[in-house]
Amino acid sequence: MKFKVILVGLMILLVLCVLGTALAGYSNIRYTSQNAVLKYINQHSTDVAIACFDPAAPQTGFYHNADQAYPLASTFKIVLLLGYAQQVEAGALDPHEVVPFDALDLYYLPGTDGGAHPEFLKSLGEGRTSMTLSEVVDGMMTYSSNAAADYMLSRLGGVDWDSLYRRLGLEQTSKPHSYLGLYLYMANHEVGVYDPQSIGSEATLAEQARLERLFVEDAAWRTAELEYVADLASRAPLEAQKNVTANFGARASANDLSKMMLAIYGEYDTLSQPTREIVRQHIEWPMRLNPENAKTFKTLAVKGGTWPAVLTSAWYAEPLDADPRVLVVLYRNMPNDFWDAWLASFSQQMLEVNVLTNANCDLYATALAPVVP
């Protein structure tokens, strides 16, 4: 499993720190300038989904492929955050509960998150061996730790997901399932690398759940798996990663993600005020981690994600000098050269920050406008 996964949450923070930094050279012109991103959107319009609008007037916004389900990667963690907030409000979860590091480590598969989980633990401070449940959620949202996400999912058994989805009006969003199980499904010491002919789609989620249980609950199986993934040659090739994440990973549409952001920030009663406040505490991490953002924004909230050939972001921003915007941008089936270049340069996120700062969705609309002969 040669996972090419990064810390998208921290990337976005860095984007906001280096927004004014110019990238030089040929690759900037071809791949990473704002015009290059807009040209890419125009040329790959069938694999880009966008929703951009003022939350006070969603009906006047700009939408492109917004009703199609796209693979989400870590952006799906917004759904888990909503479930957590509801459980805290109901008294079923205590954000101050102490959680030992070992509880999360049971869900950590090295080589699958670009070092997100170790970085999260390191951020808590030297010498600590436990954290609060609220800090687990911060690890999931800020550092994008998959181990934190899977641990949280294990604690959300009391959430009525069907009821929550109906209340939010979600139509293209998959039910939560394990990141760990997905990665084990790509390759594991039992069967080796994923074979697309080996199992039907109806059984895939059940197999992912089985593999996760083995890793978490069976010490001997876990040890064998850790030894297996330590050998880089045993990991799934890139094309297998793309296949599994695109077909069996968590999914949602840009419209559904927009509905989630509107429920959190819009003038609606879809979510209770206490639930909204809990969600905002964790999704507004850019304001907390980078105080410089307060010079541009009253509020800035985001969750991004990446899988091979996939980049995703869901934002809410209230600039100091412009109207608020909800912005969701989803990319799928990306060519390797663009995907690699954007991971290194944050190019698509720089464009997103530009759109949010100026509350101007026209950049996307113009890029996708039909060419007049």
N, C-alpha and C positions, 0 to 999 in steps of 0.2 A: 504494500500500500504506500506508494510514493505520494503522500498527501502534500499538496502544494497549498497549504492553508495559512492565513496570516491573521494578525490581530486587527480586524477591520475597525473595531471601536477605537483603538489607539491610533490607527491610521488617520481616522477622521479628525481626531484631536490634533495630530500633526499637521493635517491639511490646514486647519485654521491658524496654526502657528506660522506656516510658511506660505500663506496664500499669496503674498507679494513677491515671493522668490521666483525669479525667472529661470527656466530650464533652457539650456543651450544645446545647439547641435542639431544634426539631421534628425535624430530620433524624436526630438521635440516637435519638429515641423511635421513629421510623418505620423506620429502616434499621440503625442502628449500635449499639444497646444489645444486651446479651447476650440479653435476651428477644426482641428483633427478629430476631436470628440464629436462635434456636431456633424462633421462629414461622415464619421462612422455611423452615427444614428441614422442619417439619411440613407446610407448604403446597406444597412442591416436592419431596416425598419421592422421586418417581420419578427425579429428576435429582441426587440426592445419594447418595454411597457412603461408608460408614464402616466401619472396623475399629478396635476399641479393646479392648485386653486386657493383662493381666499376662503378660509373656513366659514366666513359669514355669508358666502355666496357660492357654494360648491357647484351649482348648476351653470355658472359662467366660466368654469375652469377649462383647462386643456387636458384632454384624455386621449391616449393612444394605446391600443391593445389592452386597455385597462380591465377588461372583463375576462381575460385569459389567465389561467393558472400557470405560474412560473415557479421553478425551484427557488427556494428562499435562503438556504443556508442559515446563518445565525440571525437574520432578520426575523425569523419565526419566533425567536425568544421573546418578542413582544407578547405573543399569545400566552406563554408561560408566566410572564410578569403580570398579565391581567388575572390569570387564575390565582396566583399567589396573593395579589392585593385583595381579591374577594375573600379568600380564606382567612387572611389577617382580619379583615373587617368583621367576618362572622365569628371570630374568636377561635377558629380551628387551628391557626398557626400563630405562634408568638415570635415576632421579629427579633426578640432579645434571647431566644433560645440559644444555648451554646452547642455548637456543632464541631466535633473534632476533625482535624485535617484528614484523619484516616477514613472518615465516612465518605468524603469526597474522593479520596484517592482510589477507592474501590471502583470508581467509574472512569478513572483516567487511563487512557490507552496512549502510551507515548508515540509521538510521530504523527498525531492526527490533528493537532491544533496550533502548529507553529510555535509551541512553547507558551501558549496563552495561560494554561493552568499553573505552571510553575511561576510565571510572572505575577499572576494574581496572588499566589501564596506569598511570594517575596514582598509584594506591596503591603502586606499586612504588618510587616515588621519582624525583625530578627528575634528568634527565641519563642515565637508563638506556636502553639500546637492546636489551637482551636479558634473559632470565629463565631459570630452571631449569625443567625439565619438571614438577617438583613444584609450582612456582609457577603453571604453566599450569593444573594441576588445581585449585589453590586458586582461580584466576580462574573456572573453570567452576563450582565448588561455592559459593564465598562470594559472588562478584559476579554469578554466573549469566551470564557471557559466553558467548554462542552461538558466537562465533569461536573461543574456547578449546575449547569442546565439539567443534566440527567439526574443529579441528586434531587434538584427541586421537583422535577417531574415525579420522582418516586414519592414525594411528600404531598402531591396534589391529587391523591385518590378521591378526595371529597368533592372535587369540582365537577359540576354537571356541565360538561363541555357542550352537549347538545343545546341546553338552555342558554348558555352564554352565546353560542354562535347564532341562535335564533334572535336573541335580544340585540346583538350587534348587526344582524342582517348579513352575516357572512355566507357567501354562496360558493366560493372556490377555495376554501381553506381546508387543508387536511387536518385530521385530529393529531394531537401531539404524540410523537413517538421518539424513541431513543436515538440520539446521535451515536452513542457507543454501538448499539445494535446495527446501525447502518454501516459503520466502518468495519465491524467484524464480518458483516455480510459480504463486503468487498473481497476480503481475504482472511482466512483464519487457519490455524494449524490442523483443524480437522479435515478440511476439504481443499485447502489451497486457495487459489485466486478464483474469484467469481466467474462462473460460466453462464452466459445469458440463456443457455438452453437447459440449465439444470433444474430450474424451479419456476413454476407459474407465478404470475403476479399476485394471485389471490392468496397464496401461501407465504408471500415474501415478508409481510409484517409479523406473522407468527414466527417465522424463522429468525428474524431480527430480535424479537423478544426472547426467544429461546437462547440465542447466543449471548445476549446481555445477561440473562439470569445465570448462565454458566460462568461468565466472567466475574460477576459480582459475588456469587454464592459458593462456587466450587473452587477452593484454593488450588487444587492440583491443576484444574483446567486453566485457571488464570496464570499460574506459573508457566505452564507450557505455552500459553499464548504470548506472554511477555518475552519468553525466549525466542519465539517465532518472529515477532515483530522487530526484535533487536537485529535481525539479519535483514539488511536493506533489500537484498535480492528477493526476499519472500513477499515483498509488498506489491500490491496491485499496480499494474501499469496505468498510465494516465488515461488511456481510453476506457479501461474498465471503471476507473473512478468516475469519469464523465457519465458513463452509462448508468451506473447505480445511483448517483446523486440526482441525475436528471429524471430518472424514472421512478425512484423509490424514496427520495428524500422529501422533507416537508415542503409543502407548496401553498401558495395563495396568489390571488390576483392583486394588481395595484388598487383596484376598487376596494377590495376587502381590507387591505392595509390602510387605505384612506379612511374607511369606516372606523377602524380601530383608533386612528389618530383623532378623528372627529369626536369619538366617544370620550377620549381623554381630555381634549382641549376645546371642543365646540360647545355651543350653548344648547346642550341636549341633556336629557335625563336618562340616557341609556345606561350609564354607570352612576352609582351613588357618589356624592362628593368625597366621602372618606376613601373610597376605592380610587378615585381619580388622584387624590393627593398622594396616596401610597405609590401609585404608578409614576407620577411626576417626580417623586423623590429619586427614583432610580433611572428613569429614562433621560433626565436632564443632566446627566453626568458631565457633559462638556462644559457647563457653566461652573461646575464644582472643581473639575480638574484643571481648567485653564481660565483663571479669572480675567484674562485679557479679552475673552469673548464678551464680557459685560460692556466693553467699549463699543460693541456693534449690535448686540442683541439684548433684549429684555428677557427673552426665553429662547433656549435652543435645546431641542431634544432629538435624539437619533438612535437608530439601531441599524447597523450595516451587516453585511454577510458576504462570504465568498466560498465558493466551491470551484473546482476546475471548470473553466468556461462559463462561470456564473459570477456576477457581481450584483449586489442588491443594496438598496438604502431606503429607509422610511424616515422622514423628517417632519418636525414641526418647528417653525421659527417665527419669532416676533422681533423684527429688527427695530432699532431705536427710531429710525427715520423712514419707515415704510410699513405697509400693512402686513399682517401675518400671512403665512403661507404653509399649507401642507404640501409636501413633495414626496412622491414615491417614484423611484426609478429602478427598473429591473432589467438586467441583461442576462441572456442565456446564449448557449451555442457560440461563445466567443472564440475566434481564432486564437491560437496560442500566442502569436506575436503581440496582438493587442492586449490580451489578458496579462501577459508578463509585463508589458510596458506600463500598463495602468496600475498594476500592483506596486511597481517601483516608483511611479511618479504621482499617484493619487489623482490622475488627470480628470476622471469622470466626477470625482468628489469635489474637485476645485470648481468645476462648472456648476455643480449643485449648490455649493456655497455662494457662488456668484448670483445664481438665480434667486436664492433665498435672501441674500443681503439686499438685493434691489427689488425684491418682490415682483419679479418679471418672468412670467412663464413663456414669453414670446420667443425666447431663444430656441426652445424646443419646438414650438409651433412653426417657426420659420424654417428650422432644419428639416421638418417633415412635410412642408408644404409641397404640393406637386410643382414640378418644373414646367414653366410655361414656355412653349417653343418660341 
